Amino acid sequence: MPMSEAKRDALLEAVSFNSMKNGEGTASVTLRKGDIGDWKNHLTPNDWERVDKAFEKELSNVKLAAPLRPYHEY
């Protein structure tokens, strides 16, 4: 059954960046704008090393993660 226009509009509003950023709905999430390279303002080299280690531990054998490998190094 197709989704009604009203239901579609409500869904689009619920998953909008502003709605999630303002904590609306039931999910608790943390969002930020995500400018290119902005991670350097939020992650120290030590933080990034922890990300690299977690990536290797959890995703090293996952084929779907292989294209991300070039991007996970500081």
PDB file of N, CA, C, O and CB in Angstrom:
ATOM      1  N   MET A   1       0.845  -1.182   0.000  1.00  0.00           N
ATOM      2  CA  MET A   1       0.000   0.000   0.000  1.00  0.00           C
ATOM      3  C   MET A   1       0.891   1.247   0.000  1.00  0.00           C
ATOM      4  O   MET A   1       1.788   1.361   0.836  1.00  0.00           O
ATOM      5  CB  MET A   1      -0.962  -0.003   1.228  1.00  0.00           C
ATOM      6  N   PRO A   2       0.659   2.167  -0.911  1.00  0.00           N
ATOM      7  CA  PRO A   2       1.467   3.386  -0.972  1.00  0.00           C
ATOM      8  C   PRO A   2       1.284   4.248   0.285  1.00  0.00           C
ATOM      9  O   PRO A   2       0.228   4.236   0.919  1.00  0.00           O
ATOM     10  CB  PRO A   2       1.102   4.197  -2.222  1.00  0.00           C
ATOM     11  N   MET A   3       2.320   4.980   0.619  1.00  0.00           N
ATOM     12  CA  MET A   3       2.283   5.871   1.767  1.00  0.00           C
ATOM     13  C   MET A   3       1.530   7.145   1.403  1.00  0.00           C
ATOM     14  O   MET A   3       1.713   7.697   0.318  1.00  0.00           O
ATOM     15  CB  MET A   3       3.710   6.199   2.253  1.00  0.00           C
ATOM     16  N   SER A   4       0.688   7.603   2.315  1.00  0.00           N
ATOM     17  CA  SER A   4      -0.057   8.835   2.052  1.00  0.00           C
ATOM     18  C   SER A   4       0.905  10.025   2.070  1.00  0.00           C
ATOM     19  O   SER A   4       1.989   9.951   2.649  1.00  0.00           O
ATOM     20  CB  SER A   4      -1.196   9.032   3.100  1.00  0.00           C
ATOM     21  N   GLU A   5       0.499  11.103   1.439  1.00  0.00           N
ATOM     22  CA  GLU A   5       1.339  12.298   1.398  1.00  0.00           C
ATOM     23  C   GLU A   5       1.575  12.844   2.800  1.00  0.00           C
ATOM     24  O   GLU A   5       2.681  13.283   3.115  1.00  0.00           O
ATOM     25  CB  GLU A   5       0.699  13.374   0.512  1.00  0.00           C
ATOM     26  N   ALA A   6       0.554  12.822   3.640  1.00  0.00           N
ATOM     27  CA  ALA A   6       0.686  13.313   5.014  1.00  0.00           C
ATOM     28  C   ALA A   6       1.687  12.460   5.803  1.00  0.00           C
ATOM     29  O   ALA A   6       2.511  12.987   6.550  1.00  0.00           O
ATOM     30  CB  ALA A   6      -0.688  13.312   5.719  1.00  0.00           C
ATOM     31  N   LYS A   7       1.603  11.146   5.628  1.00  0.00           N
ATOM     32  CA  LYS A   7       2.517  10.249   6.333  1.00  0.00           C
ATOM     33  C   LYS A   7       3.944  10.451   5.827  1.00  0.00           C
ATOM     34  O   LYS A   7       4.888  10.453   6.617  1.00  0.00           O
ATOM     35  CB  LYS A   7       2.083   8.776   6.154  1.00  0.00           C
ATOM     36  N   ARG A   8       4.103  10.619   4.515  1.00  0.00           N
ATOM     37  CA  ARG A   8       5.425  10.870   3.938  1.00  0.00           C
ATOM     38  C   ARG A   8       6.011  12.161   4.491  1.00  0.00           C
ATOM     39  O   ARG A   8       7.184  12.205   4.862  1.00  0.00           O
ATOM     40  CB  ARG A   8       5.343  10.937   2.402  1.00  0.00           C
ATOM     41  N   ASP A   9       5.192  13.221   4.547  1.00  0.00           N
ATOM     42  CA  ASP A   9       5.669  14.500   5.060  1.00  0.00           C
ATOM     43  C   ASP A   9       6.080  14.383   6.532  1.00  0.00           C
ATOM     44  O   ASP A   9       7.091  14.951   6.944  1.00  0.00           O
ATOM     45  CB  ASP A   9       4.585  15.576   4.896  1.00  0.00           C
ATOM     46  N   ALA A  10       5.292  13.642   7.319  1.00  0.00           N
ATOM     47  CA  ALA A  10       5.618  13.440   8.738  1.00  0.00           C
ATOM     48  C   ALA A  10       6.928  12.666   8.882  1.00  0.00           C
ATOM     49  O   ALA A  10       7.739  12.981   9.753  1.00  0.00           O
ATOM     50  CB  ALA A  10       4.472  12.687   9.458  1.00  0.00           C
ATOM     51  N   LEU A  11       7.138  11.667   8.043  1.00  0.00           N
ATOM     52  CA  LEU A  11       8.365  10.884   8.074  1.00  0.00           C
ATOM     53  C   LEU A  11       9.569  11.745   7.707  1.00  0.00           C
ATOM     54  O   LEU A  11      10.601  11.698   8.377  1.00  0.00           O
ATOM     55  CB  LEU A  11       8.259   9.691   7.124  1.00  0.00           C
ATOM     56  N   LEU A  12       9.433  12.524   6.651  1.00  0.00           N
ATOM     57  CA  LEU A  12      10.533  13.394   6.235  1.00  0.00           C
ATOM     58  C   LEU A  12      10.895  14.396   7.325  1.00  0.00           C
ATOM     59  O   LEU A  12      12.073  14.689   7.530  1.00  0.00           O
ATOM     60  CB  LEU A  12      10.166  14.134   4.950  1.00  0.00           C
ATOM     61  N   GLU A  13       9.913  14.915   8.012  1.00  0.00           N
ATOM     62  CA  GLU A  13      10.172  15.846   9.113  1.00  0.00           C
ATOM     63  C   GLU A  13      10.873  15.120  10.266  1.00  0.00           C
ATOM     64  O   GLU A  13      11.811  15.656  10.855  1.00  0.00           O
ATOM     65  CB  GLU A  13       8.850  16.492   9.604  1.00  0.00           C
ATOM     66  N   ALA A  14      10.424  13.909  10.587  1.00  0.00           N
ATOM     67  CA  ALA A  14      10.986  13.156  11.708  1.00  0.00           C
ATOM     68  C   ALA A  14      12.452  12.797  11.494  1.00  0.00           C
ATOM     69  O   ALA A  14      13.217  12.734  12.456  1.00  0.00           O
ATOM     70  CB  ALA A  14      10.185  11.894  11.935  1.00  0.00           C
ATOM     71  N   VAL A  15      12.855  12.561  10.244  1.00  0.00           N
ATOM     72  CA  VAL A  15      14.241  12.170   9.973  1.00  0.00           C
ATOM     73  C   VAL A  15      15.096  13.337   9.479  1.00  0.00           C
ATOM     74  O   VAL A  15      16.229  13.137   9.041  1.00  0.00           O
ATOM     75  CB  VAL A  15      14.269  11.053   8.949  1.00  0.00           C
ATOM     76  N   SER A  16      14.559  14.545   9.549  1.00  0.00           N
ATOM     77  CA  SER A  16      15.336  15.705   9.115  1.00  0.00           C
ATOM     78  C   SER A  16      16.468  15.969  10.109  1.00  0.00           C
ATOM     79  O   SER A  16      16.371  15.609  11.282  1.00  0.00           O
ATOM     80  CB  SER A  16      14.427  16.958   8.976  1.00  0.00           C
ATOM     81  N   PHE A  17      17.522  16.590   9.635  1.00  0.00           N
ATOM     82  CA  PHE A  17      18.665  16.906  10.487  1.00  0.00           C
ATOM     83  C   PHE A  17      18.229  17.747  11.680  1.00  0.00           C
ATOM     84  O   PHE A  17      18.607  17.455  12.815  1.00  0.00           O
ATOM     85  CB  PHE A  17      19.748  17.643   9.685  1.00  0.00           C
ATOM     86  N   ASN A  18      17.438  18.785  11.434  1.00  0.00           N
ATOM     87  CA  ASN A  18      17.033  19.667  12.531  1.00  0.00           C
ATOM     88  C   ASN A  18      16.210  18.941  13.577  1.00  0.00           C
ATOM     89  O   ASN A  18      16.384  19.176  14.773  1.00  0.00           O
ATOM     90  CB  ASN A  18      16.247  20.840  11.995  1.00  0.00           C
ATOM     91  N   SER A  19      15.326  18.074  13.151  1.00  0.00           N
ATOM     92  CA  SER A  19      14.502  17.325  14.092  1.00  0.00           C
ATOM     93  C   SER A  19      15.371  16.442  14.972  1.00  0.00           C
ATOM     94  O   SER A  19      15.198  16.417  16.190  1.00  0.00           O
ATOM     95  CB  SER A  19      13.465  16.478  13.348  1.00  0.00           C
ATOM     96  N   MET A  20      16.302  15.719  14.365  1.00  0.00           N
ATOM     97  CA  MET A  20      17.178  14.846  15.149  1.00  0.00           C
ATOM     98  C   MET A  20      18.132  15.658  16.014  1.00  0.00           C
ATOM     99  O   MET A  20      18.420  15.271  17.146  1.00  0.00           O
ATOM    100  CB  MET A  20      17.971  13.916  14.226  1.00  0.00           C
ATOM    101  N   LYS A  21      18.625  16.775  15.495  1.00  0.00           N
ATOM    102  CA  LYS A  21      19.550  17.626  16.240  1.00  0.00           C
ATOM    103  C   LYS A  21      18.884  18.180  17.488  1.00  0.00           C
ATOM    104  O   LYS A  21      19.529  18.321  18.528  1.00  0.00           O
ATOM    105  CB  LYS A  21      20.058  18.771  15.359  1.00  0.00           C
ATOM    106  N   ASN A  22      17.605  18.495  17.393  1.00  0.00           N
ATOM    107  CA  ASN A  22      16.872  19.060  18.517  1.00  0.00           C
ATOM    108  C   ASN A  22      16.352  17.998  19.477  1.00  0.00           C
ATOM    109  O   ASN A  22      15.647  18.317  20.434  1.00  0.00           O
ATOM    110  CB  ASN A  22      15.726  19.885  18.012  1.00  0.00           C
ATOM    111  N   GLY A  23      16.698  16.736  19.225  1.00  0.00           N
ATOM    112  CA  GLY A  23      16.327  15.670  20.137  1.00  0.00           C
ATOM    113  C   GLY A  23      14.873  15.270  20.064  1.00  0.00           C
ATOM    114  O   GLY A  23      14.356  14.666  21.004  1.00  0.00           O
ATOM    115  N   GLU A  24      14.201  15.587  18.981  1.00  0.00           N
ATOM    116  CA  GLU A  24      12.800  15.218  18.834  1.00  0.00           C
ATOM    117  C   GLU A  24      12.703  13.723  18.526  1.00  0.00           C
ATOM    118  O   GLU A  24      13.622  13.151  17.940  1.00  0.00           O
ATOM    119  CB  GLU A  24      12.119  16.059  17.719  1.00  0.00           C
ATOM    120  N   GLY A  25      11.633  13.112  18.906  1.00  0.00           N
ATOM    121  CA  GLY A  25      11.446  11.688  18.668  1.00  0.00           C
ATOM    122  C   GLY A  25      11.957  10.864  19.833  1.00  0.00           C
ATOM    123  O   GLY A  25      12.247  11.395  20.905  1.00  0.00           O
ATOM    124  N   THR A  26      12.064   9.572  19.617  1.00  0.00           N
ATOM    125  CA  THR A  26      12.439   8.679  20.709  1.00  0.00           C
ATOM    126  C   THR A  26      13.916   8.341  20.732  1.00  0.00           C
ATOM    127  O   THR A  26      14.425   7.908  21.766  1.00  0.00           O
ATOM    128  CB  THR A  26      11.650   7.419  20.622  1.00  0.00           C
ATOM    129  N   ALA A  27      14.616   8.523  19.635  1.00  0.00           N
ATOM    130  CA  ALA A  27      16.034   8.157  19.586  1.00  0.00           C
ATOM    131  C   ALA A  27      16.894   9.261  20.175  1.00  0.00           C
ATOM    132  O   ALA A  27      16.635  10.445  19.959  1.00  0.00           O
ATOM    133  CB  ALA A  27      16.469   7.863  18.144  1.00  0.00           C
ATOM    134  N   SER A  28      17.898   8.877  20.905  1.00  0.00           N
ATOM    135  CA  SER A  28      18.870   9.821  21.438  1.00  0.00           C
ATOM    136  C   SER A  28      20.115   9.725  20.571  1.00  0.00           C
ATOM    137  O   SER A  28      20.827   8.721  20.607  1.00  0.00           O
ATOM    138  CB  SER A  28      19.196   9.532  22.948  1.00  0.00           C
ATOM    139  N   VAL A  29      20.378  10.766  19.794  1.00  0.00           N
ATOM    140  CA  VAL A  29      21.518  10.761  18.889  1.00  0.00           C
ATOM    141  C   VAL A  29      22.311  12.044  19.035  1.00  0.00           C
ATOM    142  O   VAL A  29      21.786  13.061  19.489  1.00  0.00           O
ATOM    143  CB  VAL A  29      21.059  10.580  17.442  1.00  0.00           C
ATOM    144  N   THR A  30      23.561  11.993  18.654  1.00  0.00           N
ATOM    145  CA  THR A  30      24.398  13.176  18.624  1.00  0.00           C
ATOM    146  C   THR A  30      24.721  13.457  17.171  1.00  0.00           C
ATOM    147  O   THR A  30      25.256  12.602  16.465  1.00  0.00           O
ATOM    148  CB  THR A  30      25.694  12.994  19.478  1.00  0.00           C
ATOM    149  N   LEU A  31      24.394  14.658  16.732  1.00  0.00           N
ATOM    150  CA  LEU A  31      24.646  15.043  15.347  1.00  0.00           C
ATOM    151  C   LEU A  31      25.405  16.349  15.313  1.00  0.00           C
ATOM    152  O   LEU A  31      25.262  17.197  16.194  1.00  0.00           O
ATOM    153  CB  LEU A  31      23.332  15.165  14.559  1.00  0.00           C
ATOM    154  N   ARG A  32      26.201  16.494  14.298  1.00  0.00           N
ATOM    155  CA  ARG A  32      26.864  17.764  14.043  1.00  0.00           C
ATOM    156  C   ARG A  32      26.933  17.956  12.544  1.00  0.00           C
ATOM    157  O   ARG A  32      26.663  17.029  11.781  1.00  0.00           O
ATOM    158  CB  ARG A  32      28.283  17.814  14.686  1.00  0.00           C
ATOM    159  N   LYS A  33      27.291  19.146  12.124  1.00  0.00           N
ATOM    160  CA  LYS A  33      27.227  19.486  10.706  1.00  0.00           C
ATOM    161  C   LYS A  33      28.120  18.598   9.844  1.00  0.00           C
ATOM    162  O   LYS A  33      27.696  18.171   8.770  1.00  0.00           O
ATOM    163  CB  LYS A  33      27.612  20.928  10.510  1.00  0.00           C
ATOM    164  N   GLY A  34      29.334  18.312  10.280  1.00  0.00           N
ATOM    165  CA  GLY A  34      30.199  17.409   9.534  1.00  0.00           C
ATOM    166  C   GLY A  34      30.884  18.028   8.338  1.00  0.00           C
ATOM    167  O   GLY A  34      30.885  17.439   7.257  1.00  0.00           O
ATOM    168  N   ASP A  35      31.465  19.198   8.503  1.00  0.00           N
ATOM    169  CA  ASP A  35      32.235  19.801   7.420  1.00  0.00           C
ATOM    170  C   ASP A  35      33.425  18.914   7.081  1.00  0.00           C
ATOM    171  O   ASP A  35      33.956  18.224   7.951  1.00  0.00           O
ATOM    172  CB  ASP A  35      32.707  21.221   7.805  1.00  0.00           C
ATOM    173  N   ILE A  36      33.841  18.931   5.835  1.00  0.00           N
ATOM    174  CA  ILE A  36      34.974  18.119   5.392  1.00  0.00           C
ATOM    175  C   ILE A  36      36.214  18.502   6.187  1.00  0.00           C
ATOM    176  O   ILE A  36      36.586  19.672   6.268  1.00  0.00           O
ATOM    177  CB  ILE A  36      35.225  18.297   3.872  1.00  0.00           C
ATOM    178  N   GLY A  37      36.843  17.487   6.771  1.00  0.00           N
ATOM    179  CA  GLY A  37      38.065  17.695   7.543  1.00  0.00           C
ATOM    180  C   GLY A  37      37.838  18.217   8.952  1.00  0.00           C
ATOM    181  O   GLY A  37      38.797  18.398   9.702  1.00  0.00           O
ATOM    182  N   ASP A  38      36.587  18.463   9.326  1.00  0.00           N
ATOM    183  CA  ASP A  38      36.283  19.019  10.648  1.00  0.00           C
ATOM    184  C   ASP A  38      36.619  18.053  11.772  1.00  0.00           C
ATOM    185  O   ASP A  38      36.770  18.469  12.920  1.00  0.00           O
ATOM    186  CB  ASP A  38      34.822  19.399  10.730  1.00  0.00           C
ATOM    187  N   TRP A  39      36.736  16.772  11.455  1.00  0.00           N
ATOM    188  CA  TRP A  39      37.072  15.795  12.488  1.00  0.00           C
ATOM    189  C   TRP A  39      38.384  16.163  13.169  1.00  0.00           C
ATOM    190  O   TRP A  39      38.599  15.812  14.329  1.00  0.00           O
ATOM    191  CB  TRP A  39      37.162  14.384  11.887  1.00  0.00           C
ATOM    192  N   LYS A  40      39.266  16.867  12.458  1.00  0.00           N
ATOM    193  CA  LYS A  40      40.554  17.257  13.037  1.00  0.00           C
ATOM    194  C   LYS A  40      40.371  18.211  14.211  1.00  0.00           C
ATOM    195  O   LYS A  40      41.247  18.323  15.068  1.00  0.00           O
ATOM    196  CB  LYS A  40      41.440  17.905  11.974  1.00  0.00           C
ATOM    197  N   ASN A  41      39.225  18.900  14.249  1.00  0.00           N
ATOM    198  CA  ASN A  41      38.921  19.800  15.363  1.00  0.00           C
ATOM    199  C   ASN A  41      38.299  19.060  16.543  1.00  0.00           C
ATOM    200  O   ASN A  41      38.110  19.645  17.609  1.00  0.00           O
ATOM    201  CB  ASN A  41      37.986  20.907  14.899  1.00  0.00           C
ATOM    202  N   HIS A  42      37.981  17.790  16.364  1.00  0.00           N
ATOM    203  CA  HIS A  42      37.281  17.039  17.407  1.00  0.00           C
ATOM    204  C   HIS A  42      38.033  15.800  17.867  1.00  0.00           C
ATOM    205  O   HIS A  42      37.775  15.300  18.962  1.00  0.00           O
ATOM    206  CB  HIS A  42      35.926  16.637  16.915  1.00  0.00           C
ATOM    207  N   LEU A  43      38.954  15.296  17.059  1.00  0.00           N
ATOM    208  CA  LEU A  43      39.699  14.086  17.403  1.00  0.00           C
ATOM    209  C   LEU A  43      41.189  14.388  17.484  1.00  0.00           C
ATOM    210  O   LEU A  43      41.766  14.991  16.580  1.00  0.00           O
ATOM    211  CB  LEU A  43      39.434  12.971  16.374  1.00  0.00           C
ATOM    212  N   THR A  44      41.792  13.963  18.568  1.00  0.00           N
ATOM    213  CA  THR A  44      43.240  14.093  18.703  1.00  0.00           C
ATOM    214  C   THR A  44      43.897  12.913  17.984  1.00  0.00           C
ATOM    215  O   THR A  44      43.217  11.945  17.645  1.00  0.00           O
ATOM    216  CB  THR A  44      43.670  14.146  20.213  1.00  0.00           C
ATOM    217  N   PRO A  45      45.198  12.983  17.751  1.00  0.00           N
ATOM    218  CA  PRO A  45      45.867  11.825  17.160  1.00  0.00           C
ATOM    219  C   PRO A  45      45.644  10.553  17.997  1.00  0.00           C
ATOM    220  O   PRO A  45      45.513   9.465  17.436  1.00  0.00           O
ATOM    221  CB  PRO A  45      47.372  12.104  17.018  1.00  0.00           C
ATOM    222  N   ASN A  46      45.601  10.680  19.317  1.00  0.00           N
ATOM    223  CA  ASN A  46      45.346   9.531  20.187  1.00  0.00           C
ATOM    224  C   ASN A  46      43.934   8.983  19.963  1.00  0.00           C
ATOM    225  O   ASN A  46      43.738   7.769  19.901  1.00  0.00           O
ATOM    226  CB  ASN A  46      45.537   9.924  21.666  1.00  0.00           C
ATOM    227  N   ASP A  47      42.953   9.884  19.843  1.00  0.00           N
ATOM    228  CA  ASP A  47      41.579   9.447  19.556  1.00  0.00           C
ATOM    229  C   ASP A  47      41.536   8.695  18.233  1.00  0.00           C
ATOM    230  O   ASP A  47      40.905   7.644  18.125  1.00  0.00           O
ATOM    231  CB  ASP A  47      40.612  10.658  19.516  1.00  0.00           C
ATOM    232  N   TRP A  48      42.207   9.238  17.239  1.00  0.00           N
ATOM    233  CA  TRP A  48      42.179   8.629  15.909  1.00  0.00           C
ATOM    234  C   TRP A  48      42.856   7.268  15.915  1.00  0.00           C
ATOM    235  O   TRP A  48      42.426   6.354  15.212  1.00  0.00           O
ATOM    236  CB  TRP A  48      42.852   9.543  14.888  1.00  0.00           C
ATOM    237  N   GLU A  49      43.922   7.132  16.712  1.00  0.00           N
ATOM    238  CA  GLU A  49      44.591   5.836  16.846  1.00  0.00           C
ATOM    239  C   GLU A  49      43.620   4.801  17.431  1.00  0.00           C
ATOM    240  O   GLU A  49      43.616   3.643  17.014  1.00  0.00           O
ATOM    241  CB  GLU A  49      45.857   5.963  17.742  1.00  0.00           C
ATOM    242  N   ARG A  50      42.807   5.221  18.391  1.00  0.00           N
ATOM    243  CA  ARG A  50      41.801   4.321  18.967  1.00  0.00           C
ATOM    244  C   ARG A  50      40.773   3.921  17.914  1.00  0.00           C
ATOM    245  O   ARG A  50      40.337   2.770  17.882  1.00  0.00           O
ATOM    246  CB  ARG A  50      41.100   4.989  20.167  1.00  0.00           C
ATOM    247  N   VAL A  51      40.381   4.857  17.054  1.00  0.00           N
ATOM    248  CA  VAL A  51      39.447   4.548  15.969  1.00  0.00           C
ATOM    249  C   VAL A  51      40.073   3.523  15.022  1.00  0.00           C
ATOM    250  O   VAL A  51      39.425   2.554  14.625  1.00  0.00           O
ATOM    251  CB  VAL A  51      39.056   5.840  15.195  1.00  0.00           C
ATOM    252  N   ASP A  52      41.343   3.748  14.664  1.00  0.00           N
ATOM    253  CA  ASP A  52      42.045   2.809  13.775  1.00  0.00           C
ATOM    254  C   ASP A  52      42.087   1.406  14.368  1.00  0.00           C
ATOM    255  O   ASP A  52      41.834   0.425  13.669  1.00  0.00           O
ATOM    256  CB  ASP A  52      43.473   3.299  13.499  1.00  0.00           C
ATOM    257  N   LYS A  53      42.405   1.311  15.658  1.00  0.00           N
ATOM    258  CA  LYS A  53      42.482   0.001  16.313  1.00  0.00           C
ATOM    259  C   LYS A  53      41.115  -0.671  16.348  1.00  0.00           C
ATOM    260  O   LYS A  53      41.008  -1.873  16.106  1.00  0.00           O
ATOM    261  CB  LYS A  53      43.034   0.143  17.739  1.00  0.00           C
ATOM    262  N   ALA A  54      40.071   0.099  16.648  1.00  0.00           N
ATOM    263  CA  ALA A  54      38.710  -0.463  16.667  1.00  0.00           C
ATOM    264  C   ALA A  54      38.303  -0.916  15.271  1.00  0.00           C
ATOM    265  O   ALA A  54      37.677  -1.964  15.114  1.00  0.00           O
ATOM    266  CB  ALA A  54      37.695   0.573  17.207  1.00  0.00           C
ATOM    267  N   PHE A  55      38.657  -0.128  14.255  1.00  0.00           N
ATOM    268  CA  PHE A  55      38.362  -0.493  12.871  1.00  0.00           C
ATOM    269  C   PHE A  55      39.005  -1.833  12.544  1.00  0.00           C
ATOM    270  O   PHE A  55      38.354  -2.733  12.014  1.00  0.00           O
ATOM    271  CB  PHE A  55      38.856   0.598  11.895  1.00  0.00           C
ATOM    272  N   GLU A  56      40.291  -1.956  12.865  1.00  0.00           N
ATOM    273  CA  GLU A  56      41.008  -3.202  12.565  1.00  0.00           C
ATOM    274  C   GLU A  56      40.417  -4.378  13.328  1.00  0.00           C
ATOM    275  O   GLU A  56      40.238  -5.458  12.764  1.00  0.00           O
ATOM    276  CB  GLU A  56      42.495  -3.058  12.903  1.00  0.00           C
ATOM    277  N   LYS A  57      40.116  -4.178  14.597  1.00  0.00           N
ATOM    278  CA  LYS A  57      39.587  -5.263  15.417  1.00  0.00           C
ATOM    279  C   LYS A  57      38.217  -5.730  14.921  1.00  0.00           C
ATOM    280  O   LYS A  57      37.970  -6.931  14.807  1.00  0.00           O
ATOM    281  CB  LYS A  57      39.491  -4.818  16.874  1.00  0.00           C
ATOM    282  N   GLU A  58      37.339  -4.789  14.629  1.00  0.00           N
ATOM    283  CA  GLU A  58      35.954  -5.128  14.318  1.00  0.00           C
ATOM    284  C   GLU A  58      35.673  -5.319  12.831  1.00  0.00           C
ATOM    285  O   GLU A  58      34.776  -6.081  12.468  1.00  0.00           O
ATOM    286  CB  GLU A  58      35.060  -4.067  14.846  1.00  0.00           C
ATOM    287  N   LEU A  59      36.424  -4.640  11.965  1.00  0.00           N
ATOM    288  CA  LEU A  59      36.066  -4.622  10.548  1.00  0.00           C
ATOM    289  C   LEU A  59      37.139  -5.141   9.599  1.00  0.00           C
ATOM    290  O   LEU A  59      36.940  -5.140   8.384  1.00  0.00           O
ATOM    291  CB  LEU A  59      35.720  -3.247  10.160  1.00  0.00           C
ATOM    292  N   SER A  60      38.265  -5.581  10.132  1.00  0.00           N
ATOM    293  CA  SER A  60      39.362  -5.967   9.239  1.00  0.00           C
ATOM    294  C   SER A  60      38.996  -7.098   8.282  1.00  0.00           C
ATOM    295  O   SER A  60      39.546  -7.165   7.182  1.00  0.00           O
ATOM    296  CB  SER A  60      40.557  -6.376  10.055  1.00  0.00           C
ATOM    297  N   ASN A  61      38.099  -7.974   8.663  1.00  0.00           N
ATOM    298  CA  ASN A  61      37.708  -9.100   7.797  1.00  0.00           C
ATOM    299  C   ASN A  61      36.363  -8.899   7.110  1.00  0.00           C
ATOM    300  O   ASN A  61      35.818  -9.834   6.524  1.00  0.00           O
ATOM    301  CB  ASN A  61      37.660 -10.369   8.605  1.00  0.00           C
ATOM    302  N   VAL A  62      35.834  -7.698   7.179  1.00  0.00           N
ATOM    303  CA  VAL A  62      34.533  -7.412   6.578  1.00  0.00           C
ATOM    304  C   VAL A  62      34.763  -6.791   5.203  1.00  0.00           C
ATOM    305  O   VAL A  62      35.286  -5.682   5.093  1.00  0.00           O
ATOM    306  CB  VAL A  62      33.682  -6.462   7.491  1.00  0.00           C
ATOM    307  N   LYS A  63      34.370  -7.513   4.158  1.00  0.00           N
ATOM    308  CA  LYS A  63      34.607  -7.034   2.789  1.00  0.00           C
ATOM    309  C   LYS A  63      33.948  -5.685   2.525  1.00  0.00           C
ATOM    310  O   LYS A  63      34.496  -4.852   1.803  1.00  0.00           O
ATOM    311  CB  LYS A  63      34.096  -8.053   1.783  1.00  0.00           C
ATOM    312  N   LEU A  64      32.782  -5.473   3.105  1.00  0.00           N
ATOM    313  CA  LEU A  64      32.069  -4.214   2.889  1.00  0.00           C
ATOM    314  C   LEU A  64      32.856  -3.010   3.410  1.00  0.00           C
ATOM    315  O   LEU A  64      32.693  -1.900   2.903  1.00  0.00           O
ATOM    316  CB  LEU A  64      30.704  -4.267   3.563  1.00  0.00           C
ATOM    317  N   ALA A  65      33.709  -3.220   4.416  1.00  0.00           N
ATOM    318  CA  ALA A  65      34.495  -2.135   4.998  1.00  0.00           C
ATOM    319  C   ALA A  65      35.783  -1.850   4.234  1.00  0.00           C
ATOM    320  O   ALA A  65      36.415  -0.819   4.463  1.00  0.00           O
ATOM    321  CB  ALA A  65      34.826  -2.460   6.427  1.00  0.00           C
ATOM    322  N   ALA A  66      36.179  -2.734   3.338  1.00  0.00           N
ATOM    323  CA  ALA A  66      37.448  -2.584   2.619  1.00  0.00           C
ATOM    324  C   ALA A  66      37.614  -1.228   1.925  1.00  0.00           C
ATOM    325  O   ALA A  66      38.704  -0.660   1.990  1.00  0.00           O
ATOM    326  CB  ALA A  66      37.570  -3.676   1.598  1.00  0.00           C
ATOM    327  N   PRO A  67      36.593  -0.688   1.268  1.00  0.00           N
ATOM    328  CA  PRO A  67      36.776   0.620   0.625  1.00  0.00           C
ATOM    329  C   PRO A  67      37.031   1.769   1.612  1.00  0.00           C
ATOM    330  O   PRO A  67      37.500   2.835   1.212  1.00  0.00           O
ATOM    331  CB  PRO A  67      35.559   0.943  -0.201  1.00  0.00           C
ATOM    332  N   LEU A  68      36.726   1.557   2.891  1.00  0.00           N
ATOM    333  CA  LEU A  68      36.953   2.597   3.900  1.00  0.00           C
ATOM    334  C   LEU A  68      38.381   2.628   4.393  1.00  0.00           C
ATOM    335  O   LEU A  68      38.817   3.621   4.977  1.00  0.00           O
ATOM    336  CB  LEU A  68      36.030   2.396   5.067  1.00  0.00           C
ATOM    337  N   ARG A  69      39.113   1.553   4.165  1.00  0.00           N
ATOM    338  CA  ARG A  69      40.482   1.436   4.698  1.00  0.00           C
ATOM    339  C   ARG A  69      41.355   2.655   4.403  1.00  0.00           C
ATOM    340  O   ARG A  69      42.029   3.120   5.322  1.00  0.00           O
ATOM    341  CB  ARG A  69      41.147   0.204   4.129  1.00  0.00           C
ATOM    342  N   PRO A  70      41.392   3.204   3.193  1.00  0.00           N
ATOM    343  CA  PRO A  70      42.254   4.377   2.948  1.00  0.00           C
ATOM    344  C   PRO A  70      41.881   5.606   3.766  1.00  0.00           C
ATOM    345  O   PRO A  70      42.707   6.501   3.946  1.00  0.00           O
ATOM    346  CB  PRO A  70      42.212   4.738   1.493  1.00  0.00           C
ATOM    347  N   TYR A  71      40.653   5.663   4.262  1.00  0.00           N
ATOM    348  CA  TYR A  71      40.186   6.853   4.956  1.00  0.00           C
ATOM    349  C   TYR A  71      40.308   6.736   6.471  1.00  0.00           C
ATOM    350  O   TYR A  71      40.074   7.723   7.168  1.00  0.00           O
ATOM    351  CB  TYR A  71      38.757   7.129   4.585  1.00  0.00           C
ATOM    352  N   HIS A  72      40.659   5.592   6.997  1.00  0.00           N
ATOM    353  CA  HIS A  72      40.655   5.452   8.439  1.00  0.00           C
ATOM    354  C   HIS A  72      42.015   5.732   9.071  1.00  0.00           C
ATOM    355  O   HIS A  72      42.168   5.590  10.284  1.00  0.00           O
ATOM    356  CB  HIS A  72      40.204   4.076   8.806  1.00  0.00           C
ATOM    357  N   GLU A  73      42.978   6.118   8.290  1.00  0.00           N
ATOM    358  CA  GLU A  73      44.298   6.450   8.847  1.00  0.00           C
ATOM    359  C   GLU A  73      44.438   7.953   8.996  1.00  0.00           C
ATOM    360  O   GLU A  73      44.037   8.708   8.110  1.00  0.00           O
ATOM    361  CB  GLU A  73      45.431   5.896   7.954  1.00  0.00           C
ATOM    362  N   TYR A  74      45.001   8.389  10.102  1.00  0.00           N
ATOM    363  CA  TYR A  74      45.131   9.823  10.432  1.00  0.00           C
ATOM    364  C   TYR A  74      46.017  10.539   9.470  1.00  0.00           C
ATOM    365  O   TYR A  74      46.230  11.744   9.606  1.00  0.00           O
ATOM    366  CB  TYR A  74      45.668  10.007  11.825  1.00  0.00           C
TER     367      TYR A  74
END
